[in-house]
Amino acid sequence: MIVTVSSYKILPERIQEFLEISSELSKESLKENGVLRFDLLQNDGDEGRFVIIEAYESESKRKSHLETPHFVNWRRTVPEMFSQGTTTVYYKPVSPKPEDWKK
């Protein structure tokens, strides 16, 4: 199992557009086999700051996700919305144990 946490800072004039395309990405990603979580979070004090938390059954499922049309479209579209660099950190779950995670 693998979990990724990615953070984004979006240009003020592009926030609504980022919300729309990222919400669609989340919805479509959750339909994929092996995607356990796909959470889009917006900062409560800075509406241009977002975090996406993704959980996959395996690294191969994560890699498959990167080839889906909805991800390719998202990845092609969003970089022009960024006001600064992005970060992605990979984690392994500790608690609950991977076998206890549910879709």
Buried (B, 14 or more C-beta within 10 A) or exposed (E): BBBBBEBBBBBEEBBEBBBEBBEEBBEBBEEBEBBBBBEBEBEEEEEBBBBBBBBBBEEEBBEBBEEBEBBEBBEEBBEEBBEEEEEEEEEEBEEEEBEEBEE
